């Protein structure tokens, strides 16, 4: 049976939790931060969990994780 290639960009963006779900860092925290409110920036700092529908795609892209 052939080995499945891992998509390297996915390994940099997602981490697998012990429950099998994936977490990722939210976007919009790189630049133009002055016009964004403190509350919004604080919420962006927290990690988010991938939805069930998107996790199927990520599981295919990260076969050995």
Secondary structure, 3 states (H helix, E strand, C coil): CCCCCCCHHHHHHEEECCCCCEEEECCCCCCCCCCCCHHHHHHHHCEEECCHHHHHHHHHHCCCC
